[in-house]
Amino acid sequence: MRFKFTEYKAILLSISISVAAFLLFLALFSGYRYLGELKQAKQEHQVIQAVYKNENILLYTQSISVPELPQINGIGLAEAFQDTFATEVCLYQANQESLTIESELLPVGNITVFDDIWYQQVSAVPNFQQTLFAEGYFGLISISRPCYNATVDRAIIYLEQDCGPDCGVGEVIYLIFDSGEWERTAQRTIWVG
């Protein structure tokens, strides 16, 4: 059986349309995934901003690993915050991937983001912590990725604040999304150094 030239054209056209449809699907899927990741990143940055609304802070760009959290006054996080979603496991799972802080995603300019290179330069200056205090910063902050409840209207986040040799604190912060913004509603100190 012999194909006519028009049948070849029809087959080629059908293949071309199939390939174009597949490539369009990939492009849409990639764009959708990117928008989802961007939405998640913006939400995480809004939570971080809510932790420190009225304070000038220096925020470390590298995410921290959540330590094995001891019980607070003999009880776990769920009991401490009276919320079953607020568990140590939730924080561990949320922080399996690193959190990257993007300055342009922070809605207010009171948070200054720094990295390893900046830290090495500034920490070489004698009494650099006193210089930071004089400029209105109370130490260097490292913060975890937020953990959310199923309806994404409550979150917990772990942070560490380094205020010099033998000076620091680790805290878990509880936030609620209300009236279009995240509000810091409670905190529990895990350790003090």
Secondary structure, DSSP 8 states (H G I E B T S, - for coil): ----HHHHHHHHHHHHHHHHHHHHHHHHHHHHHHHHHHHHHHHHHHHHHHHTSSS-EEEESS---------BTTB-HHHHHT-TT--HHHHHHHTTS-----GGG-SSTTEEEE-HHHHHHHHTSTTHHHHHHHTT--SEEEE---EE-TTSSEEEEEEEEEEETTEEEEEEEEEEEETTEEEEEEEEEEEE-
